[in-house]
Amino acid sequence: MSKAVLFTHSHSVWASVPELAIRELGYGPNDIESKVINLVQGENFAPTFLDINPKGTLPTMVVDGRPYTSTAEVTSYLVKHAPKATQPRTAFTAKIHEDTLDPNFAMLLANSSTRQQRSHCTLPAIDKMHLNTTLPSQTLLNTSHSTIQSLPTTGALLSIYQGTATDRDKQAFFQRSTVHWHNLSKFVSEELPALLPDTAFFGGDEPGEDDFHLAAWLARIAFVAGGGSEQDGIRALEKGLGMKLHPKVSAYWGAWNARKSWKEVYAQGLH
C-alpha cells in the first residue's frame, strides 16, 4: 500500500478537519504525505488538481490511486485506518455540512456596502476563477453548489468586492448574506446546545469523528465574527450573535482549546 497523500491548505476550513483528525488519531509525522494547494493563488483550479478532484475542493486525499474528494470521505478514511479508535460519525456530520450552514459562504458575507468582509484568500481566488472560463462554475473556495447558484455570476460577485457592482446585484447579495447569518446564528444559539452531548465531546471524553467537523466549523464562524485566536473566539461569537452563548457551547469551545491538536492546527490564529 502506498502512502496516503493529503491535499490541504492552512486557511481552508474543511481541510482543518482531517488535520485535527490526524493529530487526534495517533498518526505519525511520516504516515501521511501532505501537499499544500495554495488557495490564494488559485492552485485548486489548476488542471493537474482538477484531474484528481474535478470539484476543485479541499480536503482531497489519494490512496493507492483512489481519490477521496469530500471532507466526509477523507475523514472517514482516516478514522477507519487510524492507529487509535474513535467514535465514528453520526447524522450530525451531514448536518454541519448542510448548505444553510456553509462556513465558506460565511467568508463572503456582507450586510451593507460598508460591511464587506474581504478575506485575503477570497478575492484572488474569485478573480482567477472569473478569468478562466474553463473552470467549473460551482467551485468557489469549496462553497456549496446550491449557494453558488443562488449568488450572482462569478463576475458579478467579483464586482461586489471591487465596488463596481450594480445596485441590483448588491442588494441580492446583501439579502442572501443576511439570511445566511441568521441561519448560522440560530444554529449556534438554539440548535447546537440541544445537539451537544453531556460529555466533553460527541466522542465522549475525547473527540470523535463528528467533533472534527464541528471544531473546524466553529473556528471558521468565530473567525468570521472577528475572532483571531482561540482566546477571543467565544467573545467574538457572542458579539456577532448579540447574545451570550449557551454554557454547553462555551464548554465545548473550551474543551477543544485545551487540546494539543487544536493548538497546532490554529497556531497562527483561527481561519
C-alpha positions in Angstrom: 0.0 0.0 0.0 1.3 3.4 -1.0 1.4 6.3 1.4 -1.8 8.4 1.5 -1.4 11.9 0.1 -3.5 14.7 1.7 -4.0 17.9 -0.3 -4.6 20.7 2.1 -4.3 24.4 2.8 -3.8 26.1 6.2 -6.7 28.6 5.7 -9.2 26.1 4.4 -12.0 25.5 6.9 -12.7 21.9 5.8 -9.1 21.0 5.3 -8.7 21.6 9.0 -11.0 18.6 9.7 -8.5 15.9 8.7 -5.7 18.0 10.1 -7.3 17.7 13.5 -8.2 14.1 12.9 -4.6 13.1 12.0 -3.3 14.6 15.3 -6.0 13.1 17.4 -6.0 9.6 15.9 -2.4 8.8 16.6 -0.9 9.1 13.1 2.8 9.6 13.0 4.5 12.5 11.2 5.5 10.2 8.3 2.3 8.3 7.9 0.6 10.7 5.6 2.2 12.9 3.0 0.8 16.5 2.8 0.8 18.6 -0.3 -0.3 22.2 0.0 -2.7 23.6 -2.6 -2.4 27.3 -2.4 -5.9 28.7 -2.5 -4.6 32.3 -2.6 -3.0 31.6 -5.9 -6.0 29.5 -7.1 -4.0 26.3 -7.4 -7.2 24.3 -6.7 -8.3 25.4 -10.2 -5.1 24.1 -11.9 -5.8 21.4 -14.4 -3.5 18.9 -12.7 -5.5 19.2 -9.5 -8.9 19.2 -11.2 -7.8 15.9 -12.8 -7.8 14.5 -9.3 -10.8 16.3 -7.9 -13.0 17.9 -10.6 -14.8 19.9 -7.9 -11.5 21.7 -7.1 -12.2 21.4 -3.4 -10.2 20.7 -0.2 -9.5 18.5 1.5 -8.7 15.9 -1.1 -6.8 12.7 -0.4 -5.4 10.0 -2.7 -4.6 6.5 -1.5 -3.4 3.8 -3.9 -4.6 5.8 -6.8 -8.1 6.3 -5.4 -9.2 9.9 -4.8 -11.3 10.9 -1.8 -12.8 14.2 -2.7 -15.1 15.3 0.2 -14.3 16.2 3.8 -16.5 13.3 5.0 -14.8 10.8 2.8 -11.3 11.9 3.7 -12.0 12.0 7.4 -13.9 8.7 7.5 -10.9 7.0 5.8 -8.6 8.4 8.4 -10.9 7.2 11.2 -11.2 3.7 9.7 -7.5 3.2 9.3 -6.3 5.1 12.4 -3.9 3.6 15.0 -6.3 4.9 17.6 -10.0 4.0 17.7 -12.6 6.8 18.0 -16.4 7.2 17.8 -17.5 7.2 14.1 -19.6 9.9 12.7 -23.4 10.2 13.0 -26.0 12.2 11.2 -24.6 15.3 12.9 -21.7 15.4 10.4 -24.2 15.7 7.5 -26.0 18.4 9.5 -22.9 20.6 9.9 -22.3 20.3 6.1 -25.8 21.5 5.1 -25.8 24.3 2.6 -27.7 26.5 5.1 -24.7 26.4 7.4 -22.0 26.7 4.8 -18.9 28.2 6.5 -17.3 29.2 3.3 -20.1 31.4 2.3 -19.8 33.0 5.7 -16.4 34.3 4.5 -18.2 36.2 1.7 -21.0 37.7 3.8 -21.8 41.4 3.5 -24.8 43.1 5.1 -24.2 46.6 3.7 -21.9 48.4 1.4 -19.7 49.3 4.3 -19.5 45.8 5.8 -17.9 43.7 3.1 -15.6 41.0 4.6 -12.7 40.8 2.2 -10.6 37.7 3.0 -7.0 37.7 1.8 -7.9 34.4 0.2 -11.3 35.3 -1.3 -10.5 38.0 -3.9 -7.6 36.4 -5.7 -9.5 33.1 -6.0 -12.7 34.7 -7.3 -10.6 36.7 -9.8 -8.8 33.6 -11.0 -12.0 31.7 -11.5 -13.5 34.7 -13.3 -10.6 34.9 -15.8 -10.5 31.1 -16.5 -13.9 30.3 -18.1 -13.0 26.6 -18.3 -13.2 26.2 -14.5 -16.4 24.6 -13.1 -18.8 27.4 -12.2 -19.9 25.8 -9.0 -16.4 25.9 -7.5 -15.6 28.8 -5.2 -13.4 28.1 -2.2 -15.4 25.0 -1.5 -18.6 27.0 -1.3 -21.6 24.7 -1.8 -23.2 24.2 -5.2 -26.6 25.5 -4.3 -25.1 28.5 -2.6 -23.2 29.4 -5.7 -26.3 29.0 -7.8 -28.2 31.5 -5.5 -25.5 34.1 -5.9 -24.8 36.5 -8.9 -22.5 35.3 -11.6 -18.8 35.0 -10.6 -18.1 38.2 -12.5 -20.9 40.0 -10.6 -19.6 38.5 -7.3 -16.1 39.8 -8.0 -17.6 43.2 -8.9 -19.2 43.4 -5.4 -15.8 43.1 -3.8 -14.3 45.5 -6.2 -17.0 48.1 -5.5 -18.3 48.1 -9.1 -21.5 46.0 -8.8 -24.9 47.2 -9.8 -27.4 48.1 -7.1 -29.5 45.0 -8.0 -26.5 42.7 -7.6 -25.5 44.3 -4.4 -29.0 44.1 -2.9 -29.3 40.4 -3.9 -26.0 39.6 -2.3 -26.7 41.6 0.9 -30.1 39.9 1.3 -28.6 36.4 0.8 -25.9 37.4 3.4 -28.5 38.4 5.9 -30.4 35.2 5.6 -27.2 33.1 5.9 -26.0 34.9 9.0 -29.4 34.3 10.6 -29.1 30.6 9.8 -25.7 30.5 11.4 -26.8 32.5 14.5 -29.8 30.3 15.0 -27.8 27.2 14.8 -25.2 28.3 17.3 -27.6 29.8 19.8 -30.5 27.4 19.6 -29.9 24.1 17.8 -26.3 23.4 18.8 -26.9 23.5 22.6 -29.6 20.9 22.1 -27.4 18.6 20.0 -24.3 18.7 22.1 -23.8 15.7 24.5 -23.4 16.0 28.2 -19.8 14.7 27.7 -17.0 16.9 26.6 -17.3 15.7 23.0 -19.6 13.7 20.8 -16.9 11.0 21.1 -17.1 11.1 24.9 -14.1 12.3 26.9 -12.1 12.6 23.7 -13.1 13.9 20.2 -15.0 11.6 17.8 -15.4 11.9 14.1 -18.3 14.4 14.4 -16.2 16.6 16.6 -13.5 17.1 14.0 -16.1 18.6 11.7 -17.8 20.8 14.3 -14.5 22.1 15.6 -13.4 23.4 12.2 -16.8 24.8 11.5 -16.9 26.7 14.9 -13.4 28.0 14.3 -14.5 29.5 11.0 -17.7 31.1 12.3 -15.7 32.6 15.2 -13.1 33.9 12.8 -15.8 35.5 10.6 -17.3 37.1 13.7 -14.0 38.7 14.4 -12.1 36.2 16.5 -8.4 36.0 15.8 -7.4 33.4 18.3 -8.9 30.7 20.4 -8.9 33.0 23.4 -11.2 35.6 21.8 -13.2 33.2 19.7 -16.1 33.0 22.3 -16.1 36.8 22.8 -16.3 37.3 19.0 -19.1 34.8 18.6 -21.1 36.5 21.4 -20.6 39.9 19.9 -21.5 38.7 16.4 -24.6 36.9 17.7 -25.5 39.8 20.1 -26.1 37.3 23.0 -24.2 35.2 25.5 -23.5 31.7 24.3 -25.1 28.7 25.9 -22.9 27.2 28.6 -22.6 23.9 26.6 -21.3 25.7 23.6 -18.8 27.7 25.7 -17.7 24.4 27.4 -17.3 22.7 24.1 -15.1 25.5 22.8 -13.0 25.3 25.9 -12.6 21.6 25.7 -11.1 21.9 22.2 -8.9 24.9 23.1 -7.2 22.7 25.7 -6.1 20.1 23.2 -2.7 19.9 21.6 -4.2 19.2 18.2 -6.2 22.5 18.2 -3.2 24.5 19.3 -1.2 23.1 16.4 -3.9 23.5 13.7 -4.8 27.0 14.8 -1.3 28.1 15.9 -1.4 31.0 13.5 -4.9 32.0 14.5 -8.4 31.0 13.6 -9.4 30.7 10.0 
